[in-house]
Amino acid sequence: MKCPYNRKSETQLQNWNQNPDDNQNFTDGKIVTQTVFELMDCEKENCGAWHDGKCCYAAVSLCNE
């Protein structure tokens, strides 16, 4: 079982794209960022949220906010 609260690692991938116009001049561009999280294995009895044989955290958000 993976823990949705503890992240083993966080990897951010960025891609930069430029768009040329008809005269081959670069007029604009954009950066696309993708964030990937690798979750840790559940620590079960070693975790403060583990009670009565199950995880008792109420909610999870994998957003980086």
Secondary structure, DSSP 8 states (H G I E B T S, - for coil): -EEEEEEEEEEEEEEEEEEE-TTS-EEEEEEEEEEEEEEEE--GGGSTTEETTEE-------S--
